[in-house]
Amino acid sequence: MTDAELRAAIKECSYLEGDFVLRSGRRSTHYFDKYRFETRPELLRALGERIAREVREHEPEAVRLAGPELGAVALAAAASLSSRLPFLIVRKAEKVYGTGNLLEGGFEAGDRVCLIEDVVTSGGAAAEAVQALRAAGLECRNGVCVVDREEGGVDALARLAVRMWPLFTASEVAGAAKGPQKAHG
């Protein structure tokens, strides 16, 4: 699948127009429903391969990947399979049972990780994940996301000394060949 085909497929299956409230609390007339591209095996495979390629290029010293729950876990797993790097799951909150972990998966303090994200808008969820990784003694300087909505998230992460490398920008996806979907379940 070429980049143009992947971009068009993401638009066709996940770009919605309507009235949406984003995680940041902002309203938007368009939305990228990440689960619509993350749950399609052919797209998940292609995304995993591209994310792995970006990790090799921009964070070649990474010894593992990290994906915040829930949205980025499938992407981190797909990229892990392609890159052969193990991955961590960054929980939204510590477990209140069992191990009480905030990070799931094995790691050692000082490990360099590359953050994997789905759609970055304000960068809030990614910033929280970076802070959790760093609090555990891990080094995180780079990340890869599928779509940068171009609404300040990449800049917010830069202020945390994390460079986010998007596969696509929102304007690239919105301008892809296929038309938007109507919002529905």
N, C-alpha and C positions, 0 to 999 in steps of 0.2 A: 504494500500500500504506500503510495507516494505521500509526501507531506500535504499536497493539495487535496488528495483524496481523503486523507485523515481529517483535515480541517473541514472539508465539506460534510463528512460523516458526523463530526462532532456538532456542526451546526444543525444538520438535518434531525438528529435525534435528541439534542439537548438544549438548543437555543430557543427560549420561549419568550413571547411577548405578552404583556399584560400588566398587572399592578402587583408588585412583589415587595415584601419587606425582607431586607437582607440581614445576615447575622449581625452586622454593625448597627442595625436599627434604621438605616437609611432605606428610603423607598427607591424603587427602580422600575422602569418600564420594560426591562428585559432581564432575563435570568438564565444562567447556565445550570441545568439540572444534571449535576455530575453523576448521579446514579444511573442516568440513562446512557452515559458512555462507559461508565465503570463496570456495568453489568453485562455488557456485550463482549463475548470472548474475543472476537476478531479485533475490536477496538482496544480492549484491555491489553491484548498481546502486542499490538502495534505501539501503544502508549508505553508499555513496559520496556520495549526495545529502545524507543527514543529517549526515555528517561535514563536508562542505563548508559546510552551513548553520551548524553549530556553530563552525567556524573563522571564518566571517564574523562571527558574533555575539561570540565570545570572544577572538579574535586577529585583528581586522580589519587590523592592520598587517603581518601575515605576507606575505612575498613568496615563500615556498615551504613545502612540507610535508616531513616526514621520517618514514620508516617503517623500524623495525628489521627486519633479515632474521630469519627467513623469513616469519613470520606476518603482519606488518603491511604487507608490500610490496604485496600485491593491494589492500588497503584504501587505502593511500596512492595507488596508481595510480587507483583508482576515484574517490577524492576529488579527485585532480588533474584528472581528466576533467570532473568536475562543477564544480569551482571555477575551473578554468583556471590554477591555480597549479602551477608545476613542483614536482617532488619529488626528494628525496634518498633513497637507500637507505643505511642505517647497517649496516655489516657487523659481525658478532660479533668478528671479528679482521681485522687488516690482511691484504690479499692478499700472498702470498709470491712473486708473479710479476707481470709487466707493470708497472702503475703503483704497485702496493703500497698502494692506497687503502684507507682505512677508511670513507670516505664516497664513494658513487658518485653522480655527477650534478654539474652545474655550480653553483657558488655563489661569492659574494664575502664576505670577512670582514665582519662587521657585519650580515649579512642576518638578519632575524627569521624564524624557522621555527616551525611548529606541529608538535609531535610527534603522530604517529598510532599508536595501539596497538590490539591486538585485545582480549585479556583481561588485566586487571591484577589480580594477586593481592598479592604482596609489593612489587611495583614495581621489583624488581631489574633486569630487562631494560630497562625504561624509563629507570631511573636511569643505567645504563651508556650508553644511547643519548644521553641529555642530556649526560653528561660528554664523550662523543666529539664531539658537536656544539659544545659550548662550547670544547673544546680546539682546534677548527678555527677559532675566532673567530666562531662564529655565536651569535645570541641566541635562547634558548628559554625562554619563560615560561609557556607553556600547551600542553596536549595534549588530544586527544580519543581516548577508547577506546570500544569497542563495549560491553564488559561490565566493570564493577567488581565483583570478587568480594567486596568489602567485608571484606577481610582485612588492611588496613593499607597497601596500596600507594598509595592516594591521599594518605595522611598522609606516607608516606616521600617521595613526590615533593614535597609541600608543604615539607618540610624542605630541599629543594634549590631552593626558590622557584619551583616549577613547579606550576601549578594544572591538575589533570586533570579534564576534563569528560566523564563517561560518558554514552553514549546510554541505557544501561540498567544497573541494578544486578542483582546475582545474585538477590536476593530478588524483584525485579520479574519477571525471566525465569522463575525457578522457580515463581512464582505464576501464570504465563500459562496460557491455556486448555488447551493440549495437554499430554499426559503425557510423562514422561521416556523416553528410549530405553535399551535395554540396551547395554552396551559390546560392540562388535564391530568388526572391521576393515572 
